[in-house]
Amino acid sequence: MNDPETSAAGGPVASKAGRFSWAFFDWANQPYFTLITTFLFAPYFAAGFVGDAVKGQELWAYTQSMAGLAIAIGSPLLGAIADQTGARKPWLLMFSVIFIVGASLLWFAAPGASGSVGLIMGVAVAAALGMEFALVFYNAMLPTLVPEKEMGRLSGFGWGIGYVGGLLALFIVLGFLAGSKETGLTMLGFVPLLGLDPLMHEADRFTGPLAALWYTLFSLPMFLLTPDVPARRMAPLRAVQSGLRQLRNTFARLPSYKNIALFLVARMTYYDGLSAIFAFGGIYAAGTFGWEIQTLGIFGILLSLFAAFGAFLGGFADDRLGSRKTILLALTGLILGTLLSVSITADTVLFVIEVAPRAADDPIFGSVAEGFYLFGGVLIGLSGGPAQAASRTFLARLAPPEMMNEFFGLYALSGKATSFIAPLVIGLVTAAAGHQRAGLFVVLGFLFVGLLLLLPVREEVARPV
């Protein structure tokens, strides 16, 4: 009689429904990143709500910097506390509520309401904190669900269907909610649902409530069907005290886990660059080419299609080539795509080649510069999914099972510890140079240094030395 299959963490594996529901949580959360932080709301915040693309990029950079600093401080502590209390879902629920409230309030970013810039920046920070803290506990569930050999596929599948979810959310906005300022009709020729007024950018602003509603509905399968580890009875104050003590011990022992420490530093560096190019690529396009919601949305749909394909492909590559090689290949693609993107202005490509700027009667992406920018974006999309999915799997392969939550707290820290630095530097460089392009050169440094730091990392379960 065969022994029952065990998960990477040593317990029973989840049912197919439990695994799918866990991966489906990526479908639930991805529209936040697709609609708000990447393609629609962030460019609107810069060019529409603030009204000055350069100043808007600077302020959005400071918003992301504030959120990143808070996440960097809180994530490892929360991971350590969760190791004391056991169950992850109660924490997931609490931070989900914070995200839902913060994202919903983005509706109030009406054009011309300059007095509410601080309020909108504040709720954007709250939404980011709720989402990123929830992901600490979500990611830590992965090794409890499947055997080690299947983690790459499940992680890649989650990222893949997440991108598909983001793609569908974009399609809904463009096809049914976002009307053209000229015709008043959506991309599919309909009058916008809910009577959203394109002149008041109501579709841009509705992306916040839509992402919150989407998250609420599609996170339910994970809460209902995915198994959680048993809760431990522990008073909240004692859990905090034990978590702080465990966190101190983790940092003290981290030099004994040098391989994990090096991976976390590498991931901290390249993830900062990856997050920045996704966060500011749409803002740069809006300022450089004058793209508005429909063009940005189509750009987002194309990138999401390639990102979904890249994530699915990366999941199989992860299980066959290993997480480290998959990440290195993905980082190479990200560097090339970012280099191409920052080489482009409205009338130049590859830094020095002059091209005709976009004409008023050009079709969508009709100018040479826009075509090059689209190609760079596709390369970034193809590479971004595998880089993120394989990073999550890599830590699950490296971390000792008994310290999984703890190390995933540090994993979240490695994704956010310097994430406030890249947006801050982008904001400062943008302000100093007086144009958007200069700020994006920061991204290349983070990606390249992260790749170099990853080279000596070994793919093996960590043991103290």
C-alpha positions as CSV (number, residue, x, y, z in Angstrom):
1,M,0.0,0.0,0.0
2,N,1.4,3.4,-1.0
3,D,1.9,6.1,1.6
4,P,-0.4,9.1,1.2
5,E,1.2,12.0,-0.7
6,T,2.4,14.8,1.5
7,S,2.8,18.5,0.9
8,A,6.1,20.3,0.7
9,A,5.5,21.4,4.3
10,G,5.0,17.8,5.5
11,G,1.2,17.7,5.9
12,P,-1.6,16.3,3.7
13,V,-2.0,17.8,0.2
14,A,-5.0,19.9,-0.6
15,S,-7.8,18.6,-2.8
16,K,-8.0,19.7,-6.4
17,A,-10.7,22.2,-5.5
18,G,-8.5,23.5,-2.7
19,R,-5.6,24.0,-5.0
20,F,-7.6,25.6,-7.7
21,S,-9.2,28.0,-5.2
22,W,-5.9,29.0,-3.8
23,A,-4.6,29.8,-7.4
24,F,-7.9,31.6,-8.1
25,F,-7.0,34.1,-5.5
26,D,-4.5,35.5,-8.0
27,W,-7.5,36.0,-10.3
28,A,-9.2,37.9,-7.5
29,N,-6.3,40.2,-6.7
30,Q,-4.7,40.9,-10.1
31,P,-7.2,43.6,-11.3
32,Y,-5.9,45.8,-8.5
33,F,-2.5,45.7,-10.1
34,T,-3.8,45.8,-13.6
35,L,-6.4,48.5,-13.3
36,I,-5.1,50.7,-10.5
37,T,-1.3,50.5,-10.1
38,T,-0.4,49.8,-13.8
39,F,-2.6,50.7,-16.7
40,L,-5.6,52.9,-15.8
41,F,-5.8,54.6,-12.4
42,A,-2.1,55.5,-11.9
43,P,-1.8,57.2,-15.4
44,Y,-5.1,59.0,-14.7
45,F,-3.9,60.1,-11.3
46,A,-0.8,61.6,-12.9
47,A,-2.1,63.2,-16.1
48,G,-5.8,63.7,-15.2
49,F,-6.4,64.0,-11.5
50,V,-3.2,66.0,-10.8
51,G,-3.3,67.5,-14.3
52,D,0.5,67.6,-14.8
53,A,2.1,64.3,-16.0
54,V,5.5,65.2,-14.5
55,K,4.2,66.4,-11.2
56,G,1.7,63.5,-11.1
57,Q,4.5,60.9,-11.7
58,E,6.4,62.5,-8.8
59,L,3.4,62.4,-6.4
60,W,2.5,58.8,-7.4
61,A,6.1,57.8,-6.8
62,Y,5.9,59.3,-3.3
63,T,2.6,57.4,-2.7
64,Q,4.2,54.1,-3.7
65,S,7.3,55.0,-1.6
66,M,5.2,55.6,1.6
67,A,3.3,52.3,1.1
68,G,6.6,50.4,0.4
69,L,8.2,51.7,3.6
70,A,5.2,50.6,5.7
71,I,5.1,47.2,4.1
72,A,8.8,46.7,4.6
73,I,8.5,47.4,8.3
74,G,5.3,45.3,8.8
75,S,5.6,42.3,6.6
76,P,8.3,40.3,8.5
77,L,6.7,41.0,11.8
78,L,3.3,39.8,10.6
79,G,4.8,36.7,9.2
80,A,6.5,35.9,12.5
81,I,3.2,36.5,14.4
82,A,1.4,34.2,12.0
83,D,3.8,31.5,12.8
84,Q,2.7,31.8,16.4
85,T,-1.0,31.9,15.8
86,G,-1.0,29.2,13.0
87,A,-4.0,30.0,10.8
88,R,-3.5,32.4,7.9
89,K,-7.1,33.1,6.8
90,P,-8.0,35.4,9.7
91,W,-5.1,37.7,8.8
92,L,-6.0,37.4,5.1
93,L,-9.6,38.5,5.9
94,M,-8.6,41.5,8.1
95,F,-6.2,42.9,5.4
96,S,-8.7,42.1,2.7
97,V,-11.2,44.5,4.4
98,I,-8.6,47.2,4.5
99,F,-7.9,46.8,0.8
100,I,-11.6,46.8,-0.1
101,V,-12.3,50.0,1.7
102,G,-9.2,51.8,0.4
103,A,-9.7,50.8,-3.2
104,S,-13.4,51.8,-3.1
105,L,-12.5,55.3,-2.0
106,L,-10.4,56.0,-5.1
107,W,-13.7,56.9,-6.7
108,F,-13.5,60.3,-5.1
109,A,-10.4,61.3,-7.2
110,A,-12.5,63.6,-9.3
111,P,-10.7,65.9,-11.9
112,G,-10.1,69.4,-10.6
113,A,-10.5,68.3,-6.9
114,S,-6.9,69.5,-6.1
115,G,-7.8,69.8,-2.4
116,S,-8.3,66.0,-2.2
117,V,-4.9,65.0,-3.5
118,G,-3.6,64.2,0.0
119,L,-6.8,62.1,0.7
120,I,-6.5,60.1,-2.5
121,M,-2.8,59.5,-1.8
122,G,-3.7,58.3,1.6
123,V,-6.4,55.8,0.5
124,A,-4.1,54.6,-2.3
125,V,-1.5,53.8,0.4
126,A,-4.2,52.0,2.5
127,A,-5.2,49.9,-0.5
128,A,-1.6,48.9,-1.1
129,L,-1.0,48.0,2.5
130,G,-4.1,45.8,2.6
131,M,-3.3,44.0,-0.6
132,E,0.4,43.4,0.1
133,F,-0.1,42.3,3.7
134,A,-2.8,39.9,2.6
135,L,-0.3,38.4,0.1
136,V,2.2,37.6,2.9
137,F,-0.3,35.0,4.2
138,Y,-1.5,33.9,0.9
139,N,2.0,33.1,-0.4
140,A,2.8,31.3,2.8
141,M,0.0,28.8,2.1
142,L,1.6,27.4,-1.1
143,P,3.9,24.7,0.4
144,T,1.1,23.4,2.6
145,L,-1.0,22.5,-0.5
146,V,1.1,20.4,-2.9
147,P,4.2,18.3,-3.0
148,E,7.5,20.2,-3.7
149,K,7.7,18.9,-7.2
150,E,4.3,20.6,-8.1
151,M,4.8,24.0,-6.5
152,G,6.1,25.6,-9.7
153,R,3.1,24.5,-11.7
154,L,0.6,25.7,-9.1
155,S,2.4,29.0,-8.6
156,G,2.7,29.6,-12.3
157,F,-0.9,28.6,-12.8
158,G,-1.9,31.1,-10.2
159,W,0.0,33.9,-11.9
160,G,-1.3,32.9,-15.3
161,I,-5.0,32.9,-14.4
162,G,-4.3,36.1,-12.4
163,Y,-3.2,37.8,-15.6
164,V,-6.2,36.4,-17.4
165,G,-8.4,37.9,-14.6
166,G,-6.7,41.2,-15.0
167,L,-7.2,41.0,-18.8
168,L,-10.9,40.3,-18.4
169,A,-11.3,43.2,-16.0
170,L,-9.6,45.5,-18.5
171,F,-11.9,44.2,-21.3
172,I,-14.9,44.9,-19.1
173,V,-13.8,48.5,-18.5
174,L,-13.0,49.2,-22.1
175,G,-15.9,47.4,-23.7
176,F,-18.7,48.4,-21.3
177,L,-17.6,51.2,-18.9
178,A,-15.1,53.6,-20.5
179,G,-16.6,55.9,-23.2
180,S,-14.6,58.0,-25.6
181,K,-14.5,61.8,-25.0
182,E,-15.3,62.3,-28.7
183,T,-18.2,59.9,-29.2
184,G,-19.3,59.0,-25.7
185,L,-19.2,55.3,-26.7
186,T,-17.1,52.4,-25.4
187,M,-14.6,50.4,-27.5
188,L,-17.4,48.0,-28.4
189,G,-19.7,50.9,-29.4
190,F,-22.0,50.8,-26.3
191,V,-23.2,53.7,-24.2
192,P,-21.2,53.3,-20.9
193,L,-22.9,51.2,-18.3
194,L,-23.9,52.9,-15.0
195,G,-23.9,56.2,-17.0
196,L,-20.2,56.8,-16.4
197,D,-19.2,60.2,-17.8
198,P,-16.0,60.2,-19.8
199,L,-15.5,63.9,-19.4
200,M,-15.4,63.4,-15.6
201,H,-13.1,60.4,-16.0
202,E,-15.6,58.3,-14.1
203,A,-14.4,55.1,-15.7
204,D,-10.9,55.7,-14.6
205,R,-12.1,56.4,-11.0
206,F,-14.5,53.4,-11.0
207,T,-11.5,51.1,-11.4
208,G,-11.0,51.3,-7.6
209,P,-14.6,50.2,-6.7
210,L,-14.5,47.6,-9.5
211,A,-11.2,46.1,-8.2
212,A,-12.7,46.0,-4.7
213,L,-15.9,44.2,-5.9
214,W,-13.9,41.8,-8.0
215,Y,-11.7,40.9,-5.1
216,T,-14.6,40.4,-2.8
217,L,-16.4,38.0,-5.1
218,F,-13.5,36.0,-6.4
219,S,-11.6,35.6,-3.2
220,L,-14.5,33.6,-1.6
221,P,-13.4,30.2,-3.1
222,M,-10.1,30.5,-1.4
223,F,-11.6,31.4,2.0
224,L,-14.2,28.6,1.7
225,L,-12.4,25.7,0.0
226,T,-8.6,26.0,0.5
227,P,-7.4,24.3,3.7
228,D,-5.6,26.3,6.3
229,V,-3.3,25.2,9.0
230,P,-4.9,24.8,12.4
231,A,-5.2,27.8,14.6
232,R,-3.3,27.9,17.9
233,R,-5.0,29.4,20.9
234,M,-2.9,32.4,21.9
235,A,-3.7,35.8,23.3
236,P,-3.1,38.7,20.8
237,L,-0.5,40.4,23.0
238,R,1.3,37.1,23.6
239,A,1.3,36.5,19.9
240,V,2.9,39.9,19.2
241,Q,5.5,39.3,21.9
242,S,6.3,35.8,20.6
243,G,6.4,37.1,17.0
244,L,8.8,39.9,17.9
245,R,11.0,37.4,19.7
246,Q,10.9,35.0,16.8
247,L,11.6,37.8,14.3
248,R,14.7,38.9,16.3
249,N,15.8,35.2,16.3
250,T,15.2,35.0,12.6
251,F,17.4,38.0,11.8
252,A,20.0,36.7,14.2
253,R,20.0,33.3,12.5
254,L,19.8,34.7,8.9
255,P,23.6,34.6,8.5
256,S,23.3,30.9,9.2
257,Y,21.0,30.6,6.1
258,K,23.4,32.4,3.8
259,N,21.8,31.0,0.6
260,I,18.4,32.2,1.5
261,A,19.8,35.5,2.7
262,L,21.5,36.1,-0.7
263,F,18.4,35.2,-2.6
264,L,16.3,37.6,-0.5
265,V,18.8,40.4,-1.2
266,A,18.8,39.6,-4.9
267,R,15.0,39.4,-5.0
268,M,14.7,42.6,-3.0
269,T,16.8,44.3,-5.7
270,Y,15.3,43.0,-8.9
271,Y,11.7,43.0,-7.6
272,D,12.0,46.7,-6.9
273,G,12.9,47.3,-10.5
274,L,10.2,45.0,-11.8
275,S,7.5,46.7,-9.6
276,A,8.7,50.1,-10.8
277,I,8.5,49.4,-14.5
278,F,5.0,48.0,-14.1
279,A,4.0,50.9,-12.0
280,F,5.4,53.7,-14.1
281,G,5.3,52.3,-17.7
282,G,1.7,53.4,-18.2
283,I,2.4,56.8,-16.6
284,Y,5.3,57.3,-19.0
285,A,3.2,56.3,-22.0
286,A,0.4,58.7,-21.0
287,G,2.8,61.6,-20.7
288,T,4.9,60.8,-23.8
289,F,2.2,59.8,-26.3
290,G,-0.9,61.4,-24.7
291,W,-2.6,58.0,-24.3
292,E,-5.9,58.0,-22.5
293,I,-8.0,55.3,-21.0
294,Q,-9.0,53.4,-24.1
295,T,-5.5,53.3,-25.6
296,L,-3.9,52.5,-22.2
297,G,-6.5,49.8,-21.7
298,I,-5.8,48.1,-25.1
299,F,-2.0,48.3,-24.3
300,G,-2.8,46.7,-21.0
301,I,-4.9,43.9,-22.6
302,L,-2.0,43.1,-25.0
303,L,0.5,43.0,-22.2
304,S,-1.8,40.9,-20.0
305,L,-2.2,38.3,-22.8
306,F,1.6,38.0,-23.1
307,A,2.1,38.1,-19.3
308,A,-0.5,35.3,-18.8
309,F,1.2,33.2,-21.5
310,G,4.6,33.9,-19.9
311,A,3.4,32.9,-16.5
312,F,1.9,29.6,-17.7
313,L,5.1,28.8,-19.7
314,G,7.2,29.9,-16.7
315,G,5.4,27.4,-14.4
316,F,6.5,24.5,-16.6
317,A,10.0,25.9,-17.0
318,D,10.2,26.3,-13.2
319,D,9.5,22.6,-12.7
320,R,11.8,21.5,-15.5
321,L,14.7,24.0,-15.5
322,G,14.5,25.0,-11.8
323,S,13.4,28.3,-10.2
324,R,16.8,29.9,-10.4
325,K,17.3,29.4,-14.2
326,T,13.7,30.5,-14.9
327,I,14.3,33.8,-12.9
328,L,17.6,34.5,-14.7
329,L,16.0,34.1,-18.1
330,A,13.0,36.3,-17.1
331,L,15.3,39.0,-15.7
332,T,17.2,39.1,-19.0
333,G,14.0,39.7,-20.8
334,L,13.0,42.4,-18.4
335,I,16.3,44.2,-18.8
336,L,16.0,44.2,-22.6
337,G,12.4,45.2,-22.6
338,T,13.0,48.1,-20.1
339,L,16.1,49.3,-22.0
340,L,14.0,49.4,-25.2
341,S,11.2,51.3,-23.5
342,V,13.4,54.0,-22.0
343,S,15.1,54.5,-25.3
344,I,11.9,55.9,-26.8
345,T,10.4,59.4,-26.8
346,A,7.6,60.7,-29.0
347,D,10.0,61.3,-31.9
348,T,13.0,59.0,-31.2
349,V,13.7,55.3,-30.8
350,L,16.8,53.5,-29.6
351,F,18.0,56.8,-28.1
352,V,19.3,58.4,-31.3
353,I,17.1,57.4,-34.3
354,E,14.7,60.2,-35.1
355,V,11.2,59.2,-36.3
356,A,8.0,61.1,-37.1
357,P,5.9,61.8,-34.1
358,R,2.3,60.6,-33.9
359,A,-0.1,62.4,-36.2
360,A,-3.7,63.1,-35.2
361,D,-5.1,60.7,-37.9
362,D,-2.7,57.8,-37.0
363,P,-4.4,54.6,-35.9
364,I,-3.8,53.2,-32.4
365,F,-0.1,52.5,-31.9
366,G,0.3,53.9,-35.4
367,S,3.6,55.8,-35.0
368,V,7.0,54.2,-35.1
369,A,7.8,55.2,-31.5
370,E,4.5,53.7,-30.3
371,G,5.2,50.5,-32.1
372,F,8.7,50.2,-30.5
373,Y,7.2,51.0,-27.1
374,L,4.5,48.3,-27.6
375,F,7.2,45.7,-28.4
376,G,9.2,46.6,-25.3
377,G,6.0,46.3,-23.3
378,V,5.3,42.8,-24.7
379,L,8.8,41.7,-23.8
380,I,8.3,43.0,-20.2
381,G,4.9,41.3,-20.0
382,L,6.3,37.9,-21.2
383,S,9.1,38.1,-18.6
384,G,7.3,39.6,-15.6
385,G,5.0,36.6,-14.9
386,P,7.8,34.0,-14.8
387,A,10.0,36.3,-12.7
388,Q,7.3,36.7,-10.0
389,A,5.9,33.1,-10.1
390,A,9.3,31.4,-10.0
391,S,10.5,33.7,-7.2
392,R,7.6,32.6,-5.0
393,T,8.4,29.0,-5.8
394,F,12.1,29.4,-5.2
395,L,11.6,30.5,-1.6
396,A,9.2,27.7,-1.0
397,R,11.9,25.3,-2.3
398,L,14.6,26.9,-0.1
399,A,12.9,27.6,3.2
400,P,12.8,25.0,6.0
401,P,9.1,23.9,6.4
402,E,9.0,24.8,10.1
403,M,10.0,28.4,9.2
404,M,7.9,28.9,6.1
405,N,5.7,31.8,7.4
406,E,8.7,33.5,8.9
407,F,10.7,33.3,5.7
408,F,7.6,34.4,3.6
409,G,7.4,37.4,5.9
410,L,11.0,38.1,5.0
411,Y,10.1,37.4,1.3
412,A,7.5,40.1,1.5
413,L,10.1,42.3,3.1
414,S,12.5,41.5,0.3
415,G,9.9,42.7,-2.2
416,K,9.2,45.9,-0.3
417,A,12.3,46.7,1.8
418,T,13.7,49.0,-0.9
419,S,10.5,49.4,-2.9
420,F,10.1,52.8,-1.3
421,I,13.6,53.8,-2.6
422,A,13.0,53.2,-6.3
423,P,9.7,55.2,-6.4
424,L,11.4,57.9,-4.3
425,V,14.4,58.1,-6.5
426,I,12.1,58.1,-9.6
427,G,10.2,61.0,-8.1
428,L,13.3,62.9,-7.1
429,V,15.0,62.4,-10.5
430,T,11.8,63.3,-12.4
431,A,11.5,66.5,-10.4
432,A,15.2,67.4,-10.8
433,A,15.3,66.6,-14.6
434,G,11.9,68.1,-15.4
435,H,10.9,65.1,-17.6
436,Q,9.6,61.6,-17.0
437,R,12.2,59.6,-19.0
438,A,15.1,60.3,-16.6
439,G,13.3,58.8,-13.7
440,L,12.8,55.4,-15.5
441,F,16.5,54.9,-15.9
442,V,16.6,54.0,-12.2
443,V,14.7,50.8,-13.1
444,L,17.6,49.3,-15.2
445,G,20.1,49.5,-12.3
446,F,17.8,47.5,-9.9
447,L,17.2,44.8,-12.5
448,F,20.8,44.4,-13.5
449,V,22.2,44.3,-10.0
450,G,19.5,41.9,-8.9
451,L,20.5,39.5,-11.7
452,L,24.1,39.6,-10.7
453,L,23.3,38.9,-7.1
454,L,21.2,35.9,-8.0
455,L,24.0,34.2,-9.9
456,P,25.7,32.6,-6.9
457,V,22.4,31.4,-5.2
458,R,22.1,27.6,-5.1
459,E,18.8,25.8,-5.5
460,E,18.6,23.6,-2.4
461,V,16.7,23.4,0.9
462,A,18.4,25.6,3.4
463,R,20.2,24.1,6.4
464,P,21.9,26.2,9.1
465,V,25.6,26.6,8.7
